[in-house]
Amino acid sequence: MAASSAGRVLKDRRTKNLTKRLKPGDIAFIHHADLDSMAARALIDCGVCAVVNAAKSITARYPNRGPMELINAGVPLLDNVGDDAFNAVVDGKPGRIAGSALQMEGGASYPGSLLDRAAVESALAAASENLSAELDRFARNTLRYLDNEKETLVGPITPPTLRTRFNDRHVLIVVRGEGYKQDLSMLTDYLRDTRPIFLAVDGGADALIEARIKPDVILGDMDSVSDAALRSGAEIVVHGYANGDERGAPGLERIRGLGLDATVFCCPGTSEDVAMLLADELGAKLIVAVGTHFSLVDFLDKGRGGMASTFLTRLRIGSKLVDAKGIARLWTRQRPRFGEIALILFAAATPIAAALVLSPFGQTVLETLGIWFHARHR
């Protein structure tokens, strides 16, 4: 294995927590069965020289896309080294990938399976064959959850009172999900023309700040948003899951620890669903979703067994909700930019001006204007 696969080994059972500590050149030691694409890209963005997984990166339950993201980025993936290795490795100690093993400073070696493109493609092909069975389980769970959640999500919802005024405004809801960077980059014209309210769901606040946009409201359970984003000046709404009070809002403790104020909004469902319900209840004219989850693989990547709240939320909001990709395609050509209009007018005026200057009438007009100008400035 190349020398580039040697570095400090950092570990965490939660990949999104680990990415907050990783530096370029580190080896990421994760415990992440069915590694999803978002987690893989976060590891790549950290500049890791290798990834070691204590669990199976592809269990064949469904065709998860994370391992192929690492392969495409040229990041070695040592798979399934086991719990004993994960518990034994000391966080922060130097190590390297040697053959199909993680070798730590001092001589300890932990074998696994070094995945290459052929191995990943074979595992994904096998996982694709199980997708129909997984879809059946997912659909059955969704129907069961629908029965439990329908009263709360379909019935009246009392939103919190916020300083930000949503009434009759466009609202851009940003989730740091699949394709969020591309979605934001396509919305330049739309954002300039409408100046929407920016409602970020957890790490979506960091996505906005990376795009040099200040979030107006941050909503979520506060487990994947940075301290810097929380201190950006946005209103903070902590998603409460139960009890109808602060006891069901685990993210509130972190906000108070930072010395910040927050509002609690107790509502079942995912935080991105609750963000949509909040915007709708506060009178948003249009809700544009960036990076939200809706496909089967998206939900399986997030470890969810069903999509009841997402299904009910979209039924409730109806045509008020549009996907960012759709709005970008429509808006880009909906109205020309001011610069484009000026260029068209200039192009149209140029031959007219040239004709006037070259004609006897035009020369007479110019001479008359010259005499008038000199007379005014004597």
N, C-alpha and C positions, 0 to 999 in steps of 0.2 A: 504494500500500500504506500502511496506517495506520502512524503513528509508533511504535506499540507493537511493530512488527516490526524495530526497530533495537536493537542491543545489542552486547555483547562476543561475539566469535565464538570458541568453543572447539571443538577437533576431536580425534578419536581414531578409529582404525580399529575399536576394540572399544567398542561402545556402553555396555556395563556398566561399563567403566573410565571413560568420559566422564561418566557420571551421578554419579560420586563427586566431580567437580570443578565441576559446573554449579551456578549460582546463579539465583534468579528473575530473569527479564529477559534472560538470555543467549540467544544463538543457538547451537543444537547443530548442529555440522557432523559428520555421521556417514558411514561407508562401510559400508552395511548392505543388501545385496541381500535382498529378501523380508523386509522389516521385520516382526518378529513383535509380537504384542500385548503381551507382557510388557515388551519393550524400549520400545515406544511409551508404555505407562503409566508406566514409570520416567521417561521424558523429561517427560511431563505432570506427574508429581509434583514434578519439579525446578522447575517453573514457567517453562519456556523460552518465549520469545516467538515462536520459529519454529524449524523443523527444516530443514536443508539436507542432502540425501543425495547423495553422489558417485555412488552406484550406483543401480540401479533399485529402487524401493521395492516394486514388484510385477513380477516377471519373467514371470508367467503360468505358472509351474511348478505352483503350487497356490494356492488362495485364502487367502493370509495376511491376518491381520486387523489388523495394526499401523497401516497408513495410515488406515483408517476410524476407529480409535481417536483419532488426531490430528484428523481432520476433525470428529468428534463433539465433541471438546474445544475446537474453535475455534483450533487451532494450525496456522498456515500450513505447508505442506510443499512445499518447492522440490526437485524430483526430478531425478536423473540429470545433475548438473552436470559429472561426469567426474573422472578421476584427475588431470588437469593442474591443475584448480582446487583439488582437495584438497591437492596437493603445494605449490601456490603460496601459498595462504592462510597467513598467520602466526598461529599459535595465540595467542589472547588479544587480538587487535586489534579495534577497533570496526568494525561493518559494519551493513548493513540490507538488507531485501528490497525491491527496487524493480522493480515489474512482475514479470517472470519471470526475474529475475537477482539474484544476490548482489553487492552493491556494497560494496567495502571502502574504508576511509578511505585517501585518496590517489588514488582514481579507478578502481582496477582493478575490472572487472565480469566476472562469470562467469554466463553464461546457463544456464537449465535449463527444466524444465516445472513450472509452479505447478499442483499438483493440486487440483481441487475435488471436491465430492461426486459429480458426474456422471462425472468422469474415473475416479475410484476405483471406482465401481460398475460401469462398463463394463469396466475391467481385471479386476475380480474375477469378472465373468460369464465373460470369456474364460478365466480361470484355472480356473474350475470345470469347463470342458469338458475340461481336461487331467488332471483328478483321477483318472480311471480308469486312465490310463496310468501316472501316478505311483504309484498303489496297486499296480499290477502289478510295477513295479520294486522297490517297497518290500517286497512279499511275497517276491520272489525273493531279495533281499538277506538278508532275515530267515532264510530257509531255509539259505542258504549260511553265515551266521554261526552258526546253530544247530549245524551240524556241527563248527564250530571251537571253540565254547564249552561244549558240552554236558558234556564230561568234567569240567571244573572246577566248573561250577555245579551239576551233578547229583551229583557225587561228594562225599566228605567235605570239610568246611570247618573249619579250625582258627581260631576267633575269638581276638582278643587278650584278655588279662585286664584287666578294668576295675574301678575302685572302685565304680561304680554297679552295683547289683544288679538285674538284669532278671528273674530267675527268678520265674515266676508273677505277674508284674506286667503291667498294661496299658502299652503304649508308643505315644506319639503321635509319628509321624514327620512333620516339617514341611518341605516343599519350597516355595520361593517361586515357585510355578507358578500356572497359571490358577485364579482363584477362591480363593486361599489366605486372603484377608482375610475373605471371606464364610464360608468353612469354619470358621475360628477363632471368628468371632462366634456361630456356631450351636452351638458346643460348650460353652457356659458351664455348663449343668447337668451334662453328662458329666464335665467337668474337675473340678468341685466334688465330685462323688460318688466318683470313682475315683482322683483324684490320680495320674495316670499319669506315667511317665518321659517327659521331653521330649527327643527325639532330633532335632536339627536337621541338615539337609543344607545345607552352605555358607550361602548367604544366608537360609535358613530361620531361622537364629539371629537375624538382624536382625528378621525377621518376628515372632518370638516376643517379642523385647524391645520392639518397637513395641506389642505387645498386653500389655505389662507382665508378661510371663512369662519367668522365667529358664530358659534351656536347661540340661539336665543333661549332655548329650553333644552335641558338634558333630563331624560327619563330612563329609569331602569333600576336594576337591583344593585348597581354600582360595583360590580365585580370585575369589570373589564375596561373601565375608563380610567385615564391617568389623573393624578392629582393636579397636574397643570391644567388639564381641560376643565376639571371641576372648579378651578380657581379663575376661569376665564371671564367670569361675570355673568354667566348664563343662569337663568332660574333653574333650580334643581327640584325634580319631582321623583321621589323614591317610590318604586313600585312595591306595594304591599300585596301579599298573596292571600292572607287569611285574617280572620278575627275582626276585620273592619277597623283596626287601630294600629298603633305603632308596633305592637308586638309581632305583627305579621310582615314587618318591613325590615329585614336584616341589614339592608344597606344604609339605614339611617345612622347606625353607630359610627360608620366610617365618615359620613358627612359631618357629624358632630365632632369627631376627632380632629377634623381639619378646621374646625371653628367656623363652619359654613351653615347657612340656613337652608332648610328644605321643606317641601310640602309632601305629604304622604297621600298617595292615591291607591286605595285598595280595590283591586279588580282581578278576577281570574283570567287566565290566559298568559301568553308570552308577553314580554315587555314591548315587542314591536306591535303586537295586536292592541295592547293597551294604549300605546302612543297614537294609533289610528283612531281609536274610540275617543280619546281625549280631544284630538283635533276636531273630530266630527261633532262632539257634544258642545264644544266651545264656538261652533259656528263657522268652521273653515269652509271657504267656497270651493276649493279644490285641494286634494291631498295627493302629492306626488311621492312615490315610494322609491328609494334608492337602496339597493343591496338587500332587499327583504327576501325571506325564504318562502318558497311555495311549491317547489318540486319535491318528489318523493325522496330523492337523494339528499336534497337540502335538509329535510327533516330528519332523515336517518343520520346524517352527519352530525346533527345537533343532539342526537341521542333521544329523540322523541318518538314515542310509540303511536302517536296519532296527531291529528291536526284539527281537532274540534273547534278550538277557540279561533283559529285562523279562518276556518270555513264560515263560522258564524259572524265573525267580524266583517268579512268581505260581503256577506249577504246583507248585513246591517247598513254598511256604508254605501254599497251599491256603486253607481256610476261616478260618484264623487272621487273615488280612488282610481288613479292611473299609474302605470309603471313608468319609470324614468325614461326607459328606452323609447317608449311610445311618444311621450311628450317631446323628447328631443327630436325625433324624426319629423313630427308635425311642426314644431316651433322654429326649427332652423330655417325653413323656407316660408314660414307664415308671414314674416315681415322683413323687408330688407333693412340692413344696417344704414345708419345715417351716412357713413362714408361711401357705401355703395350707391345711395341715392345721389350724393354730390358728384360722384364720378360719372354717373349716367347723365346728369344735367350738364356737366362740363363737356362731356363727349358730344352731346347734342348741340351745345352752343358754339363749339369751336368752328364747324363749317359755316354757320350763320354769320359769325363775327368776321371770318375770313372773306366771305362774299361781300359783306358791307364795306370792309376796308378797301377792297380792290375795285369796287364799283364807283362810278362818278358821283352817285348820290352819297355814298359813304364817305368819300373824300371831302365833299362839300360839308357834310355834318361835322367831320373832324376839324376842318378849318374853322367853322363857326364856333365850335366848342373851344378851340384854341384862342380865338379872339376874345371870347367871353371870359375865359380863365385869366388872360393877361390883364383885361380891363378890371377885373375884380381885385387883382393883387397889385395894382399900381400904388 
